[in-house]
Amino acid sequence: MKKKKGTKKIEEPKAPTNALMNSFQKYCEAIRKNKPYFTRFKDGSLIKNALRHLSKFQIEMLFIWFLKEKRNMQPTIGAALCKEIIRDFINASHKEYGFYNSLEQLANQYIDNKPSNKKIKRETDEMLATLQKLKADLSEKVKPLTCQERTQITETNYK
């Protein structure tokens, strides 16, 4: 079988499976206070399949809704993305006014993106140390002018 010249394989854009798995883990730890169960390869393919029908935002909201409303089920991506849960999620989104807004508020409530005080202090200390080093380096390179040099400069400027 001969291969045609000039044919290029069109690659599909990579699905954000790792990002969605990380967000599921963050939401699970924040909402249910325990770590989720991951199944290698299966969870990634389930997310890729779900991305054909739902947006990334909707999948994240589905994860939050699942972890909050379906507490009797195990915290797995397979359970969150089963067709019954997706159907219940879509039905709930159609019935309730402001459904996604309330889920977004839940996400902001559970996932606090503010840096901690220790992190802020560490970063400011690092910045202060860097500034001190820069100041020392500049003071070595740039030396102040003597009185004689200043008078010579002013005399040349006024002539």
C-alpha positions as CSV (number, residue, x, y, z in Angstrom):
1,M,0.0,0.0,0.0
2,K,1.5,3.3,-1.1
3,K,1.4,6.4,1.1
4,K,0.3,9.6,-0.5
5,K,2.7,12.5,-0.3
6,G,1.7,15.7,1.3
7,T,-1.0,14.3,3.5
8,K,-0.8,15.5,7.1
9,K,-2.5,14.0,10.0
10,I,-4.7,16.6,11.7
11,E,-4.2,16.5,15.4
12,E,-7.1,17.3,17.7
13,P,-6.5,19.8,20.4
14,K,-5.6,18.1,23.7
15,A,-8.4,17.9,26.1
16,P,-7.9,19.5,29.5
17,T,-8.2,16.2,31.3
18,N,-5.5,16.9,33.9
19,A,-6.9,20.3,34.8
20,L,-10.3,18.8,35.3
21,M,-9.0,15.9,37.3
22,N,-7.1,18.4,39.5
23,S,-10.1,20.6,40.0
24,F,-12.2,17.5,40.9
25,Q,-9.6,16.7,43.5
26,K,-9.6,20.2,44.9
27,Y,-13.4,20.3,45.1
28,C,-13.6,16.9,46.7
29,E,-11.1,17.8,49.4
30,A,-12.9,21.1,50.0
31,I,-16.5,19.8,50.0
32,R,-16.2,16.3,51.3
33,K,-13.0,16.6,53.3
34,N,-11.5,13.5,51.8
35,K,-9.4,12.5,48.7
36,P,-11.1,11.2,45.6
37,Y,-10.5,7.8,44.0
38,F,-8.9,7.9,40.6
39,T,-8.8,5.1,38.1
40,R,-5.9,5.4,35.7
41,F,-6.8,5.9,32.0
42,K,-10.5,5.4,32.7
43,D,-11.0,8.8,34.2
44,G,-9.2,10.6,31.4
45,S,-11.2,8.8,28.7
46,L,-14.5,9.6,30.6
47,I,-13.6,13.3,30.8
48,K,-12.7,13.3,27.0
49,N,-16.0,11.7,26.2
50,A,-17.9,14.1,28.4
51,L,-16.2,17.1,26.7
52,R,-17.9,16.1,23.5
53,H,-21.2,17.0,25.0
54,L,-20.5,19.5,27.9
55,S,-18.1,22.4,28.2
56,K,-15.2,22.5,30.6
57,F,-17.2,25.0,32.8
58,Q,-20.2,22.7,32.8
59,I,-18.1,19.7,33.8
60,E,-16.6,21.6,36.7
61,M,-20.1,22.7,37.8
62,L,-21.2,19.1,37.5
63,F,-18.3,18.0,39.8
64,I,-19.4,20.6,42.4
65,W,-23.0,19.7,42.2
66,F,-22.2,16.0,42.4
67,L,-20.0,16.3,45.4
68,K,-22.5,18.6,47.2
69,E,-25.8,16.8,46.3
70,K,-24.9,13.2,45.9
71,R,-23.1,12.5,49.2
72,N,-24.2,8.9,49.3
73,M,-22.0,8.1,46.2
74,Q,-18.3,7.5,46.2
75,P,-16.1,10.5,45.1
76,T,-15.0,9.2,41.8
77,I,-15.0,10.7,38.3
78,G,-16.7,7.6,37.0
79,A,-19.6,8.1,39.4
80,A,-19.7,11.9,38.6
81,L,-19.8,11.3,34.9
82,C,-22.3,8.4,34.7
83,K,-25.3,9.1,32.5
84,E,-27.8,9.1,35.4
85,I,-25.9,11.8,37.2
86,I,-25.4,13.9,34.0
87,R,-29.2,13.6,33.3
88,D,-30.0,14.6,36.9
89,F,-27.6,17.6,36.6
90,I,-29.1,18.7,33.3
91,N,-32.7,18.4,34.7
92,A,-31.7,20.3,37.8
93,S,-30.1,23.1,35.7
94,H,-33.3,23.4,33.7
95,K,-35.6,23.5,36.7
96,E,-33.7,25.9,38.9
97,Y,-33.3,29.6,38.0
98,G,-29.7,30.8,38.6
99,F,-28.5,27.3,38.9
100,Y,-25.0,27.9,37.5
101,N,-24.7,31.1,39.5
102,S,-25.3,29.3,42.7
103,L,-22.8,26.6,41.8
104,E,-20.2,29.2,41.0
105,Q,-20.8,30.8,44.4
106,L,-20.3,27.4,45.9
107,A,-17.1,27.0,44.0
108,N,-15.8,30.4,45.3
109,Q,-16.9,29.5,48.8
110,Y,-15.1,26.1,48.9
111,I,-12.0,27.0,46.8
112,D,-10.4,30.0,48.4
113,N,-7.7,31.2,45.9
114,K,-6.4,33.8,48.3
115,P,-2.7,33.2,49.2
116,S,-2.0,32.5,52.9
117,N,-0.3,34.9,55.2
118,K,2.8,32.7,55.4
119,K,3.1,32.7,51.6
120,I,2.7,36.4,51.4
121,K,5.3,37.0,54.1
122,R,7.7,34.5,52.4
123,E,7.3,36.3,49.1
124,T,7.8,39.7,50.6
125,D,10.9,38.5,52.4
126,E,12.3,37.2,49.1
127,M,11.5,40.4,47.3
128,L,13.2,42.4,50.2
129,A,16.3,40.3,50.0
130,T,16.5,40.7,46.2
131,L,16.1,44.5,46.5
132,Q,18.8,44.7,49.2
133,K,21.2,42.7,46.9
134,L,20.3,45.0,43.9
135,K,20.9,48.1,46.1
136,A,24.3,46.7,47.2
137,D,25.3,45.9,43.6
138,L,24.3,49.3,42.4
139,S,26.1,51.1,45.2
140,E,29.3,49.3,44.3
141,K,29.0,50.2,40.6
142,V,27.8,53.8,41.0
143,K,30.0,55.8,43.4
144,P,29.0,59.3,44.5
145,L,30.7,62.3,43.0
146,T,33.3,64.2,44.9
147,C,32.9,68.0,45.5
148,Q,35.6,68.7,43.0
149,E,33.8,66.6,40.3
150,R,30.5,68.4,41.0
151,T,32.0,71.8,40.7
152,Q,33.7,70.9,37.4
153,I,30.4,69.6,36.0
154,T,28.5,72.8,37.0
155,E,31.2,75.0,35.6
156,T,31.1,73.2,32.2
157,N,27.3,73.4,32.1
158,Y,27.3,77.2,32.7
159,K,30.1,78.0,30.1
